[in-house]
Amino acid sequence: MADEKNLQQEPAEEDDDLVLLEDENGDVTRFQFLELVTVDAKPYAVLLPLDDNEDGGVVIVEVVDLGKETEHYDAVLDDALGERVFEQFRKEFSDSYEFG
């Protein structure tokens, strides 16, 4: 998975915010979609893992538009980029989330 950061928030119950991602082994993990953040004119999604996330870390992925209302999520593997995206998320949504 991508860059993980600490965040305190209760998982959402609505399916509207539910994102299912499949890894290279075919394992599916459930995430709560928190927010969309733009850095360097590219959109990034901040996701909260719903399964086995005792540390409260989030995952950051780049949102790639495939057209026809279809999106693909690419893992952010560059730590420096992940940190920049998370800092932008903190700035934009500091009133909505409690950061640890």
C-alpha positions in Angstrom: 0.0 0.0 0.0 1.0 3.6 -0.1 2.0 6.2 2.4 0.4 5.8 5.9 -0.1 8.7 8.3 -1.9 8.8 11.7 -5.4 10.1 11.9 -8.1 9.8 14.5 -11.7 9.3 13.1 -14.5 6.8 13.4 -15.0 4.7 10.2 -18.1 5.7 8.2 -21.0 3.4 8.0 -22.3 4.5 4.6 -21.3 2.5 1.5 -20.9 5.8 -0.5 -17.5 6.3 1.0 -16.4 2.7 0.7 -13.5 1.9 -1.7 -12.4 -1.7 -2.4 -8.8 -2.0 -3.6 -7.2 -5.3 -4.8 -3.5 -5.8 -4.4 -1.1 -7.7 -6.7 -2.0 -11.0 -4.9 -5.7 -10.6 -5.5 -6.5 -9.7 -1.8 -9.2 -7.0 -1.4 -9.0 -4.4 1.3 -11.8 -2.1 2.3 -11.2 1.6 2.7 -13.2 4.7 3.7 -12.7 7.5 1.2 -11.9 10.6 3.3 -11.0 13.4 0.9 -9.7 14.3 -2.5 -6.6 16.6 -2.4 -4.8 18.2 -5.4 -1.0 18.5 -5.4 0.9 19.6 -8.6 -2.4 19.6 -10.5 -2.9 15.9 -9.8 -5.7 14.5 -7.7 -4.9 12.2 -4.7 -7.4 10.3 -2.5 -6.8 10.0 1.2 -8.2 6.6 2.3 -8.6 5.1 5.8 -8.2 1.3 5.9 -11.3 -0.3 7.6 -9.7 -3.7 8.2 -6.9 -4.2 10.8 -6.0 -0.5 11.1 -5.2 -0.2 14.8 -2.5 2.5 14.2 -5.1 4.9 12.5 -2.9 5.3 9.4 -4.2 6.5 6.1 -3.3 5.5 2.6 -2.7 8.0 -0.2 -3.3 7.0 -3.8 -3.2 9.0 -7.1 -6.6 9.1 -8.8 -6.3 8.4 -12.5 -9.3 9.3 -14.7 -9.9 6.6 -17.2 -12.9 8.4 -18.8 -16.6 7.3 -18.9 -16.9 7.9 -15.1 -14.2 5.3 -14.4 -11.2 5.9 -12.1 -8.1 3.9 -11.3 -6.0 4.3 -8.1 -2.2 4.2 -8.3 -0.2 3.7 -5.1 2.0 6.7 -4.1 5.3 5.0 -3.5 7.4 8.2 -3.3 7.6 9.1 0.4 8.3 12.8 -0.2 5.2 13.1 -2.5 3.1 11.2 0.0 4.2 13.6 2.7 3.4 16.6 0.6 -0.1 15.2 -0.2 -0.7 14.5 3.5 0.4 18.0 4.5 -2.0 19.5 2.0 -4.7 17.2 3.4 -3.9 18.5 6.9 -4.1 22.1 5.8 -7.3 21.8 3.9 -9.2 19.6 6.4 -7.8 20.5 9.8 -11.3 21.5 10.9 -12.8 18.1 9.9 -10.2 15.7 11.4 -8.2 15.2 14.5 -4.5 14.5 13.6 -2.3 12.5 15.9 
